[in-house]
Amino acid sequence: MPPPEPDTAVRVRGLVKTYGSTRALDGVDLDIPAGRVLGLLGPNGAGKTTTVRILTTLLRPDAGEAHVAGYDVLAEPDQVRRRIGLSGQYAAVDENLTGFENLYMVGRLYGRKKAAARSRARELLARFRLEEAADRPAKGYSGGMRRRLDLAGALVAEPTVVVLDEPTTGLDPGGRLDTWAVIKELVADGTTVLLTTQYLEEADQLADSIVVIDHGRVIARGTADELKAQTGGERLELVVASAADLPKTLDVLREVGTGEPAGDDHTRRAEILVDTGPKALIEALRRLDGQGIAVQDVALHRPTLDDVFLSLTGHGAEGAAK
C-alpha cells in the first residue's frame, strides 16, 4: 500500500487480528483526514480496542496495513510513537507520584528539557482543572481526576494524532463536558483524533464522521446525520391516559407509521418510526381524538445513535456481552 496523501492522518486497510478461534478484526478499513475527529463506535467486544492497540504500535496485526501521521505502524513504529498521544480505557497514572510529577516525567521521557517539561506540565494541569491537586500524590485522586490526568499525559508531547479510547469512562457530567471542550480545542488547533466510545451522545457531539464496527467488521460509516437517516425517519412517542387504550393506540400508530409499533402497559407509552414527521403526529392525534382516546404526552424525536446501533446490530451499544 503506498503512503497516504498528506491530508490523510490515519489510513487503515484490511486489518485482521485473530485470538485463537476468535476473529477480533476481520478486514477493517479506516481513513481520518488531518484535523478531523473519527468516532469509532461499537459494543463491547466489537474490536475497537484491538484497532487502537494496532494503530498505537502495541499490537501487531495478522494481516493488513496501517499508516499513522504518514508512517507505517509496522515498519516505522518509533516514528509513529513520536507523533501520537494515547489515553486508554484505564488511567495510566503512577499513583506514587504527584500530578505534576506524572506529567513532568512524561515530558522528560519525550526528550523535553527540564524547564520545558515543567512548563508544559503546569500548562496542562491548569487546562484540566488539576492545579489545586498538582502537588498531591495521584493515589489520593478521584477516578475522574485520574482520567483527566491521564488525558493530560497523552497531550504532553503535543502530538499530531491523538487516540482516545473511551476517554470519559468514569467521569461525572462536568468532567465529560470539560473533556469534550479539550477535544474540540485540539481539533481547532489542527490535531487529528481517533475517538472510541460507547457514549453515543459523545460521538454525536464530537465526531466529523463515524465508523460502526461489530464482531470485527465495519458495518456502517458516515456522518451522524447520515447514520441516523438509515433508521427510517423520526420516532413518534405517545403517552395515553389509560393503559386500556394502548391496543387501540398501537392500531392507530400502525396506520400512520412504518414498521411495528412498541407499547408498554406500565408506562402507557407507545412509539413508532414515522417518515412524515409532524404530519404523522397530527394525523395520529386526530385519529386518537376521534376514538375518544386521551393523550397525556406526545413527542417527535430524531433518531439517536442508539437507534442506529439497534437498527444495525440488533442490540444497543451496551447490549453485547464483553
C-alpha positions, 0 to 999 in steps of 0.5 A: 500500500503506498503512503497516504496523501498528506491530508490523510492522518490515519489510513487503515486497510484490511486489518485482521487480528485473530485470538485463537478461534476468535476473529477480533478484526476481520478486514477493517478499513479506516481513513481520518483526514488531518484535523478531523475527529473519527468516532469509532463506535461499537459494543463491547467486544466489537474490536475497537480496542484491538484497532487502537492497540494496532494503530498505537504500535502495541499490537501487531496485526495478522494481516493488513496495513496501517499508516499513522501521521504518514508512517507505517505502524509496522515498519516505522513504529518509533516514528509513529510513537513520536507523533501520537498521544494515547489515553486508554480505557484505564488511567495510566497514572503512577499513583506514587507520584504527584500530578505534576510529577506524572506529567513532568516525567512524561515530558522528560521521557519525550526528550523535553528539557527540564524547564520545558517539561515543567512548563508544559506540565503546569500548562496542562494541569491548569487546562484540566482543572488539576492545579489545586491537586498538582502537588498531591500524590495521584493515589489520593485522586478521584477516578475522574481526576485520574482520567483527566490526568491521564488525558493530560499525559497523552497531550504532553508531547503535543502530538499530531494524532491523538487516540482516545479510547473511551476517554470519559469512562468514569467521569461525572457530567462536568468532567465529560463536558470539560473533556469534550471542550479539550477535544474540540480545542485540539481539533481547532488547533489542527490535531487529528483524533481517533475517538472510541466510545460507547457514549453515543451522545459523545460521538454525536457531539464530537465526531466529523464522521463515524465508523460502526464496527461489530464482531470485527467488521465495519458495518456502517460509516458516515456522518451522524446525520447520515447514520441516523437517516438509515433508521427510517425517519423520526420516532413518534412517542405517545403517552395515553391516559389509560393503559386500556387504550394502548391496543387501540393506540398501537392500531392507530400508530400502525396506520400512520407509521412504518414498521411495528409499533412498541407499547408498554402497559406500565408506562402507557407509552407507545412509539413508532418510526414515522417518515412524515414527521409532524404530519404523522403526529397530527394525523395520529392525534386526530385519529386518537381524538376521534376514538375518544382516546386521551393523550397525556404526552406526545413527542417527535424525536430524531433518531439517536445513535442508539437507534442506529446501533439497534437498527444495525446490530440488533442490540444497543451499544451496551447490549453485547456481552464483553 
